[in-house]
Amino acid sequence: MNFSGEPSTTAMSGMANGADASLAARLAARDPVALREAIASHATALHRVAYRMTGDAHEAEDIVQEAMLRLWDHAPNIAARHPVGSQAAGALRLGGWLQRVVTNLAIDRLRRARRLSDGEVPDSEDDAPLADALIEAGERDRSARALIAALPERQRAAIVLTYYEELSNAAAAETLDMNIKAFESLLLRARTALRHAYAARAEGGAL
């Protein structure tokens, strides 16, 4: 599977109500066409998340492949929990399930690559305009991207999901399997750490 190139900005919201349950049922029945459809529907957006987490296109491709294999492996359980025609079927969003898998896989790989704590930056005042400006600059400024990449893994995930994937705090919290208050605290730490790192680099003349 090749997911290189600039991903599209299509939101990974899943297909129409019940369609994901039908796809899951076909995956559970080991229909290879269903797997190709899942890849076509979700791989580009998943690659975008993985790439923004890892900064490595090949690593991102491996993560997406692993996520799709996990979908294939877990399809029987997913289909059993969301039978076609049931009320639960309409609630299934394979895109969200896959996004959680990809985010967790990226975090795991980053942690294996380097040992970093989850950050000890206190929950102090949040200079939102500066933090937001830095995040926006990350799209065009290599220095700002490097600051984001240096964040601890879960803080980086909070920034990627909130500012790049434009998820609500509730959706991002669900992706990271956190309650909303814990996620908001994590996001605050991430923004504060980013602000402090930017200030330190600016003081050193590295920007």
C-alpha positions as CSV (number, residue, x, y, z in Angstrom):
1,M,0.0,0.0,0.0
2,N,1.4,3.4,-1.0
3,F,0.2,6.4,1.0
4,S,2.9,8.8,0.0
5,G,2.2,12.3,-1.4
6,E,0.1,15.1,0.0
7,P,-3.0,13.7,1.6
8,S,-6.4,15.1,1.0
9,T,-8.3,17.1,3.6
10,T,-11.4,15.0,3.5
11,A,-12.7,14.5,7.0
12,M,-12.5,11.0,8.4
13,S,-16.1,10.9,9.6
14,G,-17.0,7.5,8.3
15,M,-19.7,6.6,5.7
16,A,-23.4,6.9,6.0
17,N,-25.2,5.5,9.0
18,G,-25.1,1.7,8.9
19,A,-22.6,1.6,6.0
20,D,-19.6,1.0,8.3
21,A,-21.4,-1.8,10.0
22,S,-22.0,-3.4,6.6
23,L,-18.4,-3.0,5.7
24,A,-17.4,-4.5,9.1
25,A,-19.6,-7.5,8.4
26,R,-18.0,-8.0,5.0
27,L,-14.5,-7.7,6.6
28,A,-15.5,-10.3,9.2
29,A,-16.6,-12.6,6.4
30,R,-13.0,-12.1,5.0
31,D,-14.1,-10.2,1.9
32,P,-10.9,-8.8,0.3
33,V,-12.9,-6.3,-1.7
34,A,-14.1,-4.9,1.6
35,L,-10.6,-4.4,2.8
36,R,-9.7,-2.5,-0.4
37,E,-12.7,-0.3,0.1
38,A,-11.7,0.4,3.7
39,I,-8.2,1.4,2.5
40,A,-9.6,3.6,-0.2
41,S,-11.9,5.4,2.3
42,H,-9.5,5.9,5.2
43,A,-5.9,5.4,4.3
44,T,-5.1,8.9,3.1
45,A,-6.5,10.6,6.2
46,L,-4.8,8.0,8.5
47,H,-1.5,8.6,6.7
48,R,-1.8,12.3,7.4
49,V,-2.2,11.7,11.1
50,A,0.7,9.2,11.3
51,Y,3.0,11.5,9.2
52,R,2.2,14.5,11.4
53,M,3.0,12.4,14.5
54,T,6.2,10.8,13.3
55,G,7.5,13.1,10.6
56,D,8.5,10.1,8.5
57,A,6.5,9.1,5.4
58,H,7.7,5.5,5.4
59,E,7.0,5.1,9.1
60,A,3.6,6.6,8.6
61,E,2.9,4.1,5.8
62,D,3.9,1.2,8.0
63,I,1.6,2.5,10.8
64,V,-1.3,2.7,8.4
65,Q,-0.7,-0.8,7.1
66,E,-0.6,-2.1,10.7
67,A,-3.8,-0.3,11.5
68,M,-5.5,-1.9,8.5
69,L,-4.3,-5.3,9.5
70,R,-5.7,-4.7,13.0
71,L,-9.0,-3.8,11.4
72,W,-9.0,-7.0,9.5
73,D,-8.1,-9.0,12.6
74,H,-10.7,-7.2,14.8
75,A,-13.5,-7.1,12.3
76,P,-15.4,-10.2,13.7
77,N,-15.6,-8.6,17.1
78,I,-16.5,-5.2,15.7
79,A,-19.2,-6.7,13.5
80,A,-20.6,-8.7,16.5
81,R,-20.9,-5.5,18.5
82,H,-22.6,-3.6,15.7
83,P,-24.9,-6.1,13.8
84,V,-26.2,-4.8,10.5
85,G,-29.7,-3.5,11.0
86,S,-29.4,-2.8,14.7
87,Q,-29.3,0.5,16.5
88,A,-25.7,0.0,17.3
89,A,-24.9,-0.4,13.6
90,G,-25.6,3.3,13.0
91,A,-23.2,4.3,15.7
92,L,-20.2,2.6,14.3
93,R,-17.5,4.9,12.8
94,L,-14.6,2.9,11.5
95,G,-12.8,6.1,10.7
96,G,-12.7,7.0,14.4
97,W,-11.7,3.5,15.4
98,L,-8.8,3.5,12.9
99,Q,-7.7,7.0,14.0
100,R,-7.4,5.8,17.6
101,V,-5.4,2.8,16.4
102,V,-3.1,5.0,14.3
103,T,-2.6,7.5,17.0
104,N,-1.7,4.9,19.6
105,L,0.6,3.1,17.2
106,A,2.4,6.4,16.5
107,I,2.8,7.1,20.2
108,D,4.2,3.6,20.8
109,R,6.7,3.9,18.0
110,L,7.9,7.3,19.2
111,R,8.3,6.1,22.7
112,R,10.3,3.1,21.5
113,A,12.5,5.5,19.5
114,R,13.2,7.8,22.4
115,R,12.6,8.0,26.1
116,L,10.7,11.1,27.1
117,S,8.5,11.8,30.0
118,D,5.0,13.1,29.3
119,G,6.1,16.5,30.4
120,E,6.3,18.2,33.8
121,V,5.2,21.6,32.6
122,P,2.7,23.0,35.2
123,D,-0.8,23.9,34.2
124,S,-0.1,27.6,34.3
125,E,-1.7,30.4,32.4
126,D,-2.2,29.7,28.7
127,D,-1.0,32.3,26.2
128,A,-3.5,31.1,23.6
129,P,-2.8,33.7,20.8
130,L,1.0,32.9,20.8
131,A,0.4,29.1,21.0
132,D,-2.1,29.2,18.2
133,A,0.2,31.4,16.1
134,L,3.1,28.9,16.6
135,I,0.8,26.0,15.6
136,E,-0.3,27.8,12.4
137,A,3.3,28.6,11.6
138,G,4.1,24.9,11.9
139,E,2.6,24.4,8.5
140,R,5.2,26.7,6.8
141,D,8.1,27.1,9.2
142,R,10.5,24.3,9.8
143,S,11.6,25.7,13.1
144,A,8.1,25.7,14.5
145,R,7.5,22.2,13.2
146,A,10.6,21.1,15.0
147,L,9.3,22.5,18.3
148,I,6.1,20.6,17.9
149,A,8.0,17.4,17.0
150,A,10.1,17.8,20.2
151,L,7.0,17.6,22.4
152,P,6.4,14.4,24.4
153,E,4.3,11.9,22.4
154,R,0.9,12.4,23.9
155,Q,1.3,16.2,23.9
156,R,2.2,16.0,20.3
157,A,-0.9,13.9,19.6
158,A,-3.1,16.4,21.4
159,I,-1.7,19.2,19.1
160,V,-2.0,17.1,15.9
161,L,-5.6,16.0,16.6
162,T,-6.8,19.4,17.7
163,Y,-5.1,21.8,15.4
164,Y,-4.2,19.7,12.3
165,E,-7.1,17.2,12.2
166,E,-9.5,19.9,13.7
167,L,-11.1,17.5,16.1
168,S,-13.2,18.8,18.9
169,N,-11.7,18.4,22.4
170,A,-14.3,15.7,23.1
171,A,-13.4,13.7,19.9
172,A,-9.7,14.1,20.5
173,A,-10.1,12.9,24.1
174,E,-12.0,9.9,22.9
175,T,-9.2,9.1,20.4
176,L,-6.6,9.2,23.2
177,D,-9.0,7.3,25.5
178,M,-9.1,10.2,28.0
179,N,-11.8,12.0,29.8
180,I,-12.4,15.6,28.6
181,K,-10.9,17.3,31.6
182,A,-7.7,15.2,31.4
183,F,-7.4,15.9,27.7
184,E,-7.8,19.6,28.2
185,S,-5.1,19.5,30.8
186,L,-2.9,17.6,28.4
187,L,-3.6,20.2,25.6
188,L,-2.8,23.0,28.0
189,R,0.5,21.4,28.9
190,A,1.3,21.0,25.3
191,R,0.5,24.6,24.4
192,T,2.5,25.9,27.4
193,A,5.5,23.7,26.6
194,L,5.4,24.8,23.1
195,R,5.3,28.5,24.2
196,H,8.2,27.9,26.6
197,A,10.3,26.1,24.0
198,Y,9.7,28.9,21.5
199,A,10.7,31.5,24.0
200,A,13.9,29.6,24.9
201,R,14.9,29.1,21.3
202,A,14.2,32.8,20.5
203,E,16.3,33.8,23.4
204,G,19.1,31.7,22.1
205,G,18.8,33.2,18.7
206,A,17.9,29.9,17.0
207,L,14.8,31.1,15.3
